[in-house]
Amino acid sequence: MNTLTSNPVAALLDRLFDIDENASPATLNSMPQRWKDLSEEQQHAMVRSRSEYTELYGLLKDIPLAVSRDTGRLLYMLVRSTRATVVVEFGTSFGLSTTCLAAGLRDNGGGRLITSEFEPSKVARAKAHLEEAGLAELVDFREGDALQTLSTDIPDGVDLLLLDGAKPLYPDILALVEPRLRVGGLVVADNADFNPEFLSYMRDPAHGYLTVPCGEDVELSMRVHER
């Protein structure tokens, strides 16, 4: 047995993933009129915009935006296999990925998970979920724009960086954390295909990464040398 597949974590994740998977259509129907009035093309443009991400994530405050079940299990496995003790997460949302990462740290003997979330109501829900999971003491919650919250007090030797917030900010968040990311450390980017600039950077060997698509929606990269 391990923390991820044992209660209370397993029961919590099953409940939250079920909510995400089964309630999404109803939740999307309750989206603000501002979002509904946009065409599909305009919605996609907003997701990729560097100037509208604060408005976007305000509109999405009631949407879980969770990683998939498989990605959650992958995150746990990566934390365990690298014996990670320092993890940084961009985009807490309701705390599903946070729970998977923290479970890995618990089974590694402890560590520190720094996670940043823009929307206050999501921070409150994530904190409650991590308390329910019995993992809250491992998590440093930072509320606000990650361009500020992740710009200071990032320890050396980051083992894993998860990018799962505003897609246009992936290069900026990487630039903040990269000086602290150890050689051999991992970068996991969910829905990275929304940011071609980020993918181009990670796939250029000159920048020090070996990278590969993992599943349908994840780019997994390892830092093989410093620039």
C-alpha positions in Angstrom: 0.0 0.0 0.0 1.0 3.6 -0.5 -0.4 7.0 0.4 -1.9 7.5 -3.1 -3.9 4.3 -3.2 -4.8 4.3 0.5 -7.5 6.2 2.4 -8.1 9.0 3.0 -6.2 10.1 -0.2 -7.7 7.4 -2.5 -11.3 8.2 -1.5 -10.8 11.9 -1.8 -9.3 11.6 -5.3 -12.0 9.3 -6.5 -14.7 11.7 -5.3 -13.0 14.7 -6.9 -12.2 13.1 -10.2 -15.8 11.8 -10.4 -17.0 15.4 -9.8 -14.6 16.7 -12.5 -15.5 14.0 -15.1 -19.3 13.8 -14.5 -20.3 17.3 -13.6 -18.3 19.2 -16.2 -21.1 19.7 -18.7 -23.4 21.1 -16.0 -20.7 23.3 -14.7 -19.8 24.7 -18.1 -23.5 25.5 -18.7 -23.3 27.8 -15.6 -20.3 29.7 -17.0 -20.7 33.5 -17.0 -22.5 35.0 -20.0 -19.2 36.8 -20.9 -17.7 33.4 -21.7 -20.8 32.0 -23.5 -20.9 35.0 -25.8 -17.5 34.3 -27.2 -17.1 32.2 -30.3 -14.9 29.0 -30.0 -12.2 30.8 -31.8 -12.3 33.7 -29.4 -12.3 31.3 -26.4 -9.2 29.6 -27.8 -7.5 33.0 -28.3 -8.3 34.0 -24.7 -6.7 30.8 -23.4 -3.5 31.8 -25.3 -3.6 35.5 -24.4 -0.8 36.9 -22.2 -3.1 39.9 -21.3 -6.4 38.2 -20.5 -5.4 35.4 -18.3 -6.5 37.1 -15.1 -10.0 37.6 -16.6 -10.0 34.0 -17.9 -9.2 32.4 -14.6 -11.8 34.5 -12.9 -14.4 33.2 -15.3 -13.1 29.6 -14.6 -13.1 29.9 -10.8 -15.8 27.2 -10.4 -14.2 24.8 -13.0 -11.8 22.1 -11.5 -9.4 22.2 -14.5 -7.9 19.0 -13.1 -5.3 16.8 -14.5 -6.5 13.4 -15.7 -6.5 10.4 -13.4 -3.5 9.0 -15.4 -1.6 12.2 -15.1 -2.2 12.3 -11.4 -0.8 8.8 -11.0 2.1 9.8 -13.3 2.9 12.7 -11.0 3.0 10.5 -8.0 5.3 8.0 -9.8 7.7 10.8 -10.9 8.0 12.2 -7.4 8.7 8.7 -6.0 11.1 7.6 -8.7 13.2 10.7 -8.4 13.1 10.6 -4.6 11.9 14.2 -4.8 11.9 16.4 -1.7 11.3 19.9 -3.4 8.4 20.3 -5.8 6.9 23.5 -7.4 3.4 23.6 -8.9 2.0 26.4 -11.0 -1.8 26.1 -10.9 -3.3 24.6 -7.8 -7.0 24.7 -8.8 -9.0 22.4 -6.5 -5.8 20.5 -5.4 -6.1 17.2 -7.3 -2.6 17.3 -8.7 -1.4 18.9 -5.5 -2.7 15.9 -3.6 -0.9 13.4 -5.9 2.4 15.3 -5.6 2.1 15.6 -1.9 1.3 11.9 -1.5 4.6 11.2 -3.3 6.5 13.5 -1.0 4.9 11.8 2.0 6.0 8.4 0.8 9.5 9.7 0.1 9.8 10.6 3.8 8.7 14.2 3.5 9.5 17.4 1.6 8.1 20.7 0.5 5.6 21.4 -2.2 5.2 25.0 -3.2 2.0 25.6 -5.1 0.6 28.9 -6.6 -3.0 29.7 -7.5 -4.5 32.9 -8.7 -8.1 32.4 -7.6 -8.7 32.8 -3.9 -11.8 30.6 -3.8 -9.8 27.8 -5.4 -7.0 28.2 -2.8 -9.6 27.8 0.0 -11.0 24.6 -1.6 -7.5 23.2 -2.2 -6.5 23.8 1.4 -9.6 22.0 2.6 -8.9 19.0 0.3 -5.3 18.7 1.4 -6.4 18.9 5.1 -8.8 16.1 4.3 -6.0 14.1 2.7 -3.8 14.6 5.8 -1.1 16.2 3.6 -1.5 19.9 4.3 1.7 20.2 6.3 3.7 19.4 3.2 2.3 22.2 1.1 3.2 25.9 1.0 0.2 27.5 -0.6 0.8 30.8 -2.4 -2.2 32.9 -3.4 -1.9 35.4 -6.2 -0.3 35.9 -9.6 2.5 33.3 -9.9 4.7 35.9 -11.6 5.0 37.3 -8.1 4.4 34.4 -5.8 7.0 32.2 -7.5 9.6 35.0 -7.9 11.0 34.6 -4.4 11.8 31.9 -1.8 12.3 29.1 -4.2 14.9 26.7 -2.7 17.8 25.3 -4.6 17.5 21.7 -5.8 14.0 21.7 -7.2 13.3 18.1 -8.2 10.1 18.6 -10.2 8.2 21.6 -11.7 4.5 21.1 -12.7 3.1 23.7 -15.1 -0.7 23.6 -15.1 -1.8 27.2 -14.9 -2.2 29.9 -17.5 -0.7 28.4 -20.6 0.8 31.7 -22.0 2.9 32.0 -18.8 4.7 28.7 -19.1 7.9 30.2 -20.4 7.8 33.0 -17.7 7.2 30.5 -14.8 10.0 28.2 -16.1 12.4 31.2 -16.2 11.6 31.9 -12.5 12.2 28.3 -11.4 14.8 27.2 -13.8 17.8 28.6 -11.9 16.7 26.4 -8.9 16.0 23.3 -11.0 18.7 20.7 -10.5 20.3 18.7 -13.3 18.1 15.6 -13.5 15.1 17.5 -12.4 11.8 17.2 -14.3 9.4 19.7 -15.9 5.9 18.4 -16.4 3.7 20.6 -18.6 0.0 19.9 -18.9 -1.6 20.9 -22.2 1.7 22.3 -23.4 0.5 22.3 -27.0 -1.4 25.5 -26.1 2.0 27.2 -26.0 4.2 26.5 -29.1 6.9 29.0 -27.8 7.3 26.9 -24.6 7.5 23.6 -26.6 10.1 25.1 -29.0 12.2 26.2 -26.1 12.1 22.8 -24.3 12.7 20.8 -27.5 15.9 22.8 -28.4 18.8 20.7 -27.0 20.8 23.9 -26.5 18.5 24.8 -23.6 19.6 21.7 -21.6 16.5 19.5 -21.7 15.6 16.1 -23.0 11.8 16.1 -23.7 9.1 13.7 -24.9 5.3 13.9 -25.2 3.7 11.7 -22.5 0.2 10.6 -23.2 -2.2 12.9 -25.1 -1.7 16.1 -23.1 1.6 16.1 -21.2 5.1 17.2 -22.2 7.7 15.5 -19.9 11.2 17.0 -19.8 14.4 16.3 -17.9 17.1 18.8 -17.3 20.2 17.1 -18.6 22.7 20.0 -18.2 22.8 23.7 -17.2 22.9 26.3 -20.0 
